[in-house]
């Protein structure tokens, strides 16, 4: 009898500062590892947004999505723009020496 009552599972809200966080992290990319980490994070959030949209489109009774479809579409567009920016961010070249010592002018060692 108790198993017959099906409750809807309320999904987590997508934070309002998500896009800002990704944009700030994009500015701090120093190497390929940084680029990969923020790209993976962005794509993971994009996957969640796409899942929420599909749940709304199919009218899922199992899950309760805390956002409107228009809001999710807006977040999706912003995340796609962020990912494009991440991928376009050049990685600084590694041509500099491992130990970069700057000597004062006139020093002849």
N, C-alpha and C positions, 0 to 999 in steps of 0.2 A: 504494500500500500504506500509506503514512504518513497519507494523508488519510482513511483508513477509521477510524482511532482517534479517537473523539470524547471530548474531555475535558469535564468539567463545569466551569463557571466559578464560582468561589467569590465570592459577592457581599460587599460591605462590610458590616461590623456597624454597626448604628445605635448611636451613642454613648449611654452610660447617662445623661449629663448633658444630653441634648437638651431635655427638657421643662423642666428647671430654667433652662437658658439662655434659652429662649423666655419663661418667666415673668419672669425678671429684666429682659429687654429690654422686656417689656410695661409694666413699672413705669416705664421711662425714656422712654415716648412723650411727645414735646413738641409734635409737629405732624403734619400729614397725611402728610408724607413718611416720618417714622419709622413711622407706623402702617402705611403701604403696604409698606414694606420688611420689617417683621417679619411681617406677614400673608402676604406672598409666600413668605417663608422657611418659615413654618409649613405653608402649603399644599403647598409643594414636598416637605417631609419627609413630610407626610401621603400624598401621591401615591406616594412611595417605599414607605411602609409598606403601602399598599393593593396595590401591585404585588407585594411580597414575599408577602403573604397569598394573592393569586391564584395565584402560582407554587406555593405549598404546596398549595393546594386542587386544582390540576390535576395535581399530582405531576410537575412539570417535571424532566426528566432533563438538560436543558441547563444549568440553574443550580442552585447549592447555596446555600440560604438559611441564614444562620448563627443564626437565631432560631427558637423554637417558635411555633406559631400562636397559642397563648394569650398569649405574651409580646407578640407583634405586635398582637393585639387590645387588650391593655392600653395599649400605646403609642398606638394609634389613638384610644382613648377619651380619653386625656390630651391628645393633640394637638387633638382636636375641642373639648375644654373650653378649651384655651389660645386657640384661634381665636375661640371665642365671647367670651372675655374681652377679646381684642384688639379685636374689633369693638364691644364695649360700652364701651371706654375712651373717655371724652370727650376731644376735642381742646380744649385751652385756647383761649379766644376771643382773637382778634387785635384787640380793641378798644383796647388800650393803645397809646400813642404809640410811634413807632419809637425815639425817644430819650427814655428815661424818667429824668429828672433829679430826684433827691430833694433838696430844699433843707432846710436845718436849720429848726427851729421858730423863728418870729419873723423870718425873713428876708423882706424886702419888696422886694428887687431894685432 
